[in-house]
Amino acid sequence: MEESLPRAYYVSPDLFEAERERIFYREWFCAGREETLPAAGDTLVLDVAGESVLVVRTRASDLRAFYNVCRHRGSRLVEPPSGDAAFGPTVRLSGSIRCPYHAWTYGLDGELLSASHLGALDAADKAAFSLYPVGLETWGGFVFVNLSPEDATSRGLTLAAQLGPIPGRVARYPLAALRTARQIAYDVRANWKVLAENYNECYHCGPVHPELCEVVPAFKRDGGANLAWEDGIPHRDGAWTFTRTGTTNRRPFPDLSEEERVRHKGELLYPNAFLSLSPDHVASFLLWPQGPARTRVVCDFLFHPDEMARPDFDPSDAVDFWDLINRQDWAVCERVQAGMQSRAFRHGYYGPMEDLSLDIRRYIRDRLGEIRVE
């Protein structure tokens, strides 16, 4: 069996700091859904691994992103409407971004409009003192930010390059058209990589998810080995979606292939997003790392607007089932994190059926290099 990453990668504050600098601040980070910002002035206040970021709908109806920092003296520009900034409460700005300290004022596009008592500003001043930019791209109705946009450009790291073949594999799912019917946020006492590794294998599905395996028996067959995720995983006979019964009164997405209408697909979008795609709904999971041993997970349950408009629409059959599965996953991930604290633990192992979990090892080492750890 192959060894996993060493213990320090899951528990060390120093390793988490290295991940912040070399992964969360350099890669495209999934920040939420476009639909949360429908009108000019709508703003998300995000905490991306300790950096505050604004995502703003401009007057021209496009999206822009900036560090939440005034160019004058560094004041925080916008505070979230509550104390919980982990996954971006929405703020409505009245046409500009005004610093509460000295009243420097910026347009929704980040350009400096005025600086109190400093007279008229010429174009050079406005350009020189615009807000610090954050890269922003969208795909499938999701917003992605990059906190090092110049570095990403120099490396040719577009969002398309980072996503690779994933968009092609899910092209028939109408991701951009879907809307959130319900959202659940979870605080999980585990490292973000523990959650990603758990998502990437089904060796645990038999013992941890008996209800899920009733709907998808392939998840427990042979210890979850030989699952062809690119083709989708078939449900049991008569079942075709993720609910307790395996059925629903919602219609499948109209453009799916015959196989996709009865199978389940899953994608991990490094570093912080999971997509679980059923024929009638999609569950998206955004990971917001809070430290080496804590992760905020925000789960959106996405449905087709035509189904949501029906008078009998009720997402509870899918949402409640997912909530059960999620809580089972988070509980076992927390047990893993607690066990990793032991002085006896040096590293884990990957069994043959956990080959996808090796992705996290390669992904981390490609970006952090070989870091000497005790």
N, C-alpha and C positions, 0 to 999 in steps of 0.2 A: 504493500500500500504506500501511496505517496504521502509525504508530510505536508501538513498545512503551514500557513505562516506561523512564525514563532509567537509565543504568548504576548510579548510586548506590543505587537501590532494591534492587539485588541484592548490593552489595558493601560498603555503608557501615554501620559500627557505629551511627552516629547514627540512620539510618533504621530499622535493626533495633530499636533502643530505642523508637522511636516506634511501631513495629508491636506491640511487647510491650505498651505502655501502652494503645494505642487499639484493638487487635484481640484479642490473645491474653488480655488481662486484662478485656476488656469483652464479648466475644462468647461464645456457648456453644461450648465446646471439647470435642471427643470424647475421652474418657479411657479407654475400654476396654469390656469386656463384663461384664454383670451376673453371668454364670455364674462369674466368678473369685472372687466373694464369696458363697459359698453359706450360711455359718453366722455366727451372732452373734459378733462380735469379729474377723471377717476384715476386713483393712484393706489398701488400696492406698496406697503411698507414691509420689506422683507428682511429677515435676519439670515444671511447666507453664511453659516458657520462663523458667526461673530461679526460680520460686516453688514452694516445697514445699507440697503439698496432701495431706491425708488423706481417703480415701473409706472409710467404715466401715459395716459391716452391724451394725445395732443389735439390742438384745434384742427389740424389737418387729418385727424382720425387715425394716424399711425401710432405706434407704440415706441417709446424711448425709455431708456434706463440710465440712471445716474447713481453715483455714490451719494448718500444722504448727508452731505457735508457742504457747508457754505465755503466759498472760495476766500472769503475775507479773513475770518478768524477760526474757522473750523467748527462752528456751531452745528449741532444736529438741526436740520431744516424742518422735518416733519416727524411728529410722533404718532404712533398708531393710536387708534381710538380706545384701546384697552391696554392692559399690561401684558397681553399675550401677543408678542410680535413674531412668534416662531414660524407661522405660515402665512403672514401677510394680510391683516385686516385691511379693508378698502377704506380710503379716505377720499372725499370729494373736495378738490381744490377749486377756488373760484377764479380760474383763468390764469393764475400765476403762482409761483413758489416764492414766498416771502420769508426771509430769515427773521426769526423772532428777536435776534440780538441787536443788530444795527440796521435792520430793514433793507438790506440788499435784496433786490427782487429779480427773479428769473422767470423767463417764459416757460411754458410747458415743454418746449423743445430744449430747455437747458441753457439758453442764451441769457446773459446778463442784460437786464432791461434798464435798471437804475441802481445807483448807489447813493444813499441819502447824503446830501450836503457836499457832494463831490462834483457837482456840475454835470454838464452834458457829457455823454460817453460817445466816443467815435467807434467806428466799426472794429478797429484794432483792439480797443479796450474790451468791447463786448466779446470778441473772439477769445482774447487772452484769459478772460475771467469767467468763461462759461463753466457750468458744472462739470465735475470730473465724469467722463463718460464710462458707461458700462455697456459691453456688447449685448445686443438683443437680436434674436431670431425666433421664428415660430415654425412649428410643424404640427399638423394634426390637431389644431386648436390649442396646443400647448405653447407656453412662453418659456424660452430658455435664455438665460443670461450668462455672460462671461465677464468676470471681473478683471481680466487682463486682455482687453481687446487688441491692443497693439501687438502683444506677444502672440495672440491667436492668429492675427493676420500674418505676422512674419513666419509662422509655422504652417500656414495654409490650413489651419484648423477651423474650417467652417462647420456649422451644425451638420450639414449633409455628410461631411467627411467623418464626423464623430458617430453619427447614427449608422453609417455603413449600409448593410443590406436590410436593415429592419423595416424602413418604409415600404420596400418592395414586398416583403413578406406579409404585410398587413394592409396592402393597398385597397382591398375590397371592403374593408371596414370604414364606415363614414366618420372617422374620428373628428374631423373639423366641424362636422354638422351636429355632433352630439352635444347634449347639455346635461349639467349636473342636477340630478333630482335629490340627492342626499349627500352629505359629507360627514365623515366621522374622523376625529383626530385622536390619536393614541400617543401616550407617553410611554416609551418602552425603555426599560433599564438594561440596554444592551448596545454594544458597538454596532455601527451601521453595517459593518462587513459581516457580522453574525447574521443580520437580517438578510443581506444579499445572498450569502451562502445557503441559508435556509430556503430562500425562494428558488435557488438554482438547482435544487435536488428534491426527489420524492422518496428517498430512502426512509424519511421520517413519516411519510404520509400514512402508512398502515397503522403504526401505533398512535400517532398524534391526531389523525383526522378520520376516524371511523365513518362519520356521516358523509364526508366528502367521497370516501372510497366506495360507499354504497352507490353513489351517482356515477363515479368514474372508477370502476374496478381496476383499470390499467395502472392507476397510481400506486397500488399495493402489490401488483403482480411482480414476482421476482425481485422484490425489494425496490420497486420503482425503477428497474433497469429497462433499457432499450425503449425509452419514450421518444418518439419522433416529433419533437416540438415544432419543427418547421412545417410539418404536415398537419399538426393538430392532434389532440388526444381524443379518441372516441369515448362517448358516454356509454352506459349500459344500454341494452335494448330498450327502446321506448323513451329514453331520456335524451335531452339535447341541450340543456343549459344548466347553469349553476344555481339551483334552488334545492330545497329538501326533496321535492318530488322529481326533480330533473326536468320539469315542464313549466310552462307559464302561458298566460293568455296573450302575451306580447308576441308580435310577429318578428321573425328574423330580419336582420338588415337586408335590404332588397338585392344588393349586388354580390352577396356571398356566393361562393361556389357550392356545389352540392355537398362536398366534404365539410366545408366550413359551417354549413347549417346544422351539423350534428357533432361538431368537434370543438374542443377548447384549445386556444392558443395562449402562450405566455411569452413575454419579452422583457429582458432586463436592459434598461437604457442606462449604462454607466454614466455618471456615478450614483445617481440618486432617484431613479424612477423605475417602477415596475408597471407593466401593462398586462392585465389578464383579460382576455377577449373571449366573451361568449357570443353566441349568434344573435342575441337580443340586447346585450348590454356590455359595457366595459367597466372594469374596476381599475382605477389608476391609483398607484401608491407613490407618494413623494416622500422621500426621506430627508429630514432636516437634522443633520448631526448636531448635537448639543454638547458633545464632549466625548471622551474615550469610552464612556459607559452609559451614554444616554442618547436616544434618538427620538425625535418627534416624527410620527408617521401620519400623513394626512391622506385619507382615502376618499376619492370622489367616485360616485356611482353614476355613470354616464348612460343616457338613454336617447333614443331618437325622438326629436321634437314631435313627430306625428303620433308616436305612441303616448308621449306625455300629454298631448292635447285631448286624448280620449277621456270621456267622463269617468270611466272605470279604471283609469291608470292608477296603479299602486305598486311602487317599487319594493315593497317590504319583503316579498318572497325572496328576492335576490339580496337585498341589503341585510336582512336578518341572518341569512345563511352565511354571507360573507363575514359578518360581524362575529359569528361563532368560529369560523375558520381562522379569522385574524387573531382572535383572543387565544385560541389554541397555539398558534404560531408564536405570538409574543410571549406567552408563558414559558414555552420551551426555550426560546431564545434567551430569556432572562435567566433560566437555569444554567444555560451554557455560559453566559457572562459571569454568573456567580461562581461556577466551577473553575473558570479560568483564573480566578483570583488566587487559587491555591498555589502554594510554593512548589507543590509536586508537579504541577502542570508546566510543561515546556512547549509543547505544540500538539496539535491533533493529527489525525490521519484522514485521508480520503479513501473510501472503498471504491471498487471498480464502478459501481453504479452512481458514484458522485463525481464523475469526470467533469461535468459542467462547473462544479464548485472550484475546480482548479483555475477557472477563468479569473477569479478574484485574486489568486496568488500572482498570476502573470500580470494582471492589470495593475496591481499595486507595485510590483517590482519594476515594471516598465516605467513607472512614473516617479517612484521614490529611489530606485536603484537599490543596491545592497547596503542597507544601513546596519551597522554593527549594534547589536542589542545584547543585553545581559539576560 
